[in-house]
Amino acid sequence: MPSPRPTHAPARPSSAPTAAELLDFALRTAADPEIVDSLPLDPEGRTWIRLDGPGGSEAWLIGWPPGTGTGWHDHAESRGAFATARGRLTEHSLTVRLPSEGWQSLELAPDVDRTRSLGAVSGRAFGEHHVHEVLNGSASEHAVSVHAYYPPLPLIRRYSRSGPVLRLEHVERPADWQ
């Protein structure tokens, strides 16, 4: 009987950026005052400009008025990174991978929450199916950040959360935000 062949993950296209490369892009862009200053800020709502990301990635420069946030969401099969250019952002995230389909509501274990605070020109990378919310907790200061995703976002799943219960609320497609 022949020995089984090892299975290998499909090769990543050489031009596809890694999460680390996306983070490097986000950090370099967040440190560029000309790019950061090009974003018009609105005192009432978030603003954004699409950027050219590395290797065909999708990238955004986003303005966060005081007290605004994203709500809980994921980026489906895209890996990504973000960096704070101005102000301070807080990220609440889950340390577990959720099923990508076949559920409407989940009860989370008590030890899956993580919180990070990201000041100016600091950031973080994340893998596929990363569930988080990002907030500008300042009562007076606008924040600005750079986000990059690869592959370009196929969808965003939005969740509501009440204590340990996470509920899928709706799915956004690129036409909803572009």
C-alpha positions in Angstrom: 0.0 0.0 0.0 1.5 3.4 -1.0 2.2 5.8 1.8 -0.2 8.8 2.0 1.0 12.0 0.4 1.4 14.9 2.7 -1.2 17.6 2.2 -0.1 21.2 1.9 -1.9 24.4 2.2 -2.3 26.1 -1.1 0.6 28.4 -1.8 0.0 32.1 -1.2 0.4 34.2 -4.3 3.7 36.0 -4.1 2.0 39.3 -4.4 -0.5 38.7 -1.6 0.5 40.7 1.5 0.8 39.0 4.8 -0.8 40.4 8.0 2.7 41.7 9.0 3.1 43.5 5.7 -0.4 45.1 6.1 0.6 46.3 9.5 3.9 47.7 8.2 1.8 49.6 5.5 -0.7 50.9 8.2 2.1 52.0 10.5 4.1 53.8 7.7 0.9 55.5 6.4 -0.2 56.5 9.9 3.2 58.2 10.4 2.8 60.3 7.2 1.3 63.7 8.2 0.5 64.6 4.6 -1.8 61.6 4.2 -3.3 61.9 7.7 -4.0 65.6 7.2 -5.8 64.9 3.9 -8.8 63.4 5.7 -11.7 65.7 6.3 -13.0 65.4 9.8 -16.7 65.6 10.8 -17.6 66.3 14.4 -20.7 64.1 14.2 -19.7 61.0 12.2 -16.9 58.9 11.0 -15.2 59.9 7.8 -13.1 57.8 5.5 -10.9 57.9 2.3 -10.0 54.8 0.4 -6.2 54.3 -0.1 -4.1 52.1 -2.4 -2.9 49.3 -0.1 0.0 47.0 -0.9 -0.3 44.0 -3.2 -4.0 44.6 -4.1 -5.1 45.0 -0.6 -8.0 47.3 0.4 -7.0 50.2 2.7 -8.8 53.1 4.4 -8.0 56.2 6.3 -10.7 56.7 8.9 -11.6 59.6 11.2 -13.3 58.9 14.5 -15.1 61.7 16.3 -15.0 61.5 20.1 -17.1 58.7 21.5 -17.6 56.8 18.2 -17.0 53.2 17.4 -17.6 50.4 15.0 -19.7 48.0 17.0 -18.8 44.3 17.0 -17.9 42.9 13.5 -15.6 40.7 11.6 -13.9 40.9 8.1 -14.9 37.4 6.9 -12.0 35.7 5.2 -9.7 38.8 5.0 -6.7 39.2 7.2 -5.9 42.8 8.2 -4.2 45.4 10.3 -4.8 48.8 11.6 -2.7 51.6 13.1 -3.7 54.7 15.0 -2.4 57.9 13.4 -3.8 60.4 15.8 -5.5 60.1 19.1 -6.1 56.8 20.9 -8.3 53.8 19.9 -9.4 50.9 22.0 -10.0 47.5 20.5 -12.2 44.9 22.2 -11.7 41.5 20.6 -12.4 37.8 21.0 -9.7 35.2 21.3 -11.7 32.4 19.8 -12.6 31.8 16.2 -16.4 31.7 15.6 -18.1 29.5 13.1 -18.4 31.4 9.9 -22.0 30.3 9.2 -24.8 28.2 10.6 -25.5 30.2 13.8 -27.5 33.2 14.8 -26.6 33.6 18.5 -23.7 32.2 20.6 -22.9 32.3 24.3 -19.2 33.2 24.8 -17.1 31.6 27.5 -16.0 34.1 30.2 -12.3 34.2 29.3 -12.4 35.1 25.6 -12.4 38.9 25.8 -9.2 41.0 25.2 -8.8 44.8 25.2 -5.9 46.8 23.6 -5.3 50.5 23.7 -3.5 51.9 20.7 -2.0 55.4 20.8 -0.6 57.4 17.9 1.5 55.3 15.5 0.8 52.0 17.1 -1.2 49.2 15.6 -1.9 45.5 15.4 -2.4 42.8 12.8 -5.0 40.1 12.8 -6.0 37.0 10.9 -9.1 35.8 9.1 -12.4 35.8 11.0 -11.2 38.2 13.7 -14.1 39.5 15.7 -13.7 42.9 17.3 -15.0 46.4 17.9 -12.9 49.6 17.7 -13.7 52.7 19.8 -12.5 56.3 20.2 -13.3 56.6 23.9 -12.1 60.2 24.1 -14.7 62.8 25.1 -12.9 65.6 23.2 -10.3 64.3 20.8 -10.7 63.1 17.2 -8.8 59.9 16.3 -7.5 58.9 12.9 -6.5 55.5 11.8 -5.3 53.5 8.8 -6.8 50.0 8.1 -5.7 47.5 5.4 -7.3 44.1 4.4 -6.4 41.3 2.1 -8.1 40.0 0.2 -10.3 43.1 -0.2 -13.3 42.8 2.1 -15.9 40.4 0.6 -18.3 41.3 3.4 -18.5 42.4 7.0 -20.7 40.6 9.5 -22.1 42.9 12.2 -23.0 41.6 15.7 -24.8 42.8 18.8 -23.5 41.8 22.2 -25.3 41.6 25.5 -23.0 40.2 28.2 -21.7 36.9 27.0 -24.3 36.6 24.1 -23.1 37.5 20.6 -25.8 37.7 18.0 -25.4 38.0 14.2 -27.4 41.0 13.2 -26.7 41.6 9.5 -24.1 41.2 6.7 -22.8 44.2 4.7 -21.4 43.9 1.2 -18.9 46.2 -0.5 -21.6 48.2 -2.2 -22.9 49.2 1.3 -19.7 51.2 2.2 -18.0 52.1 -1.1 
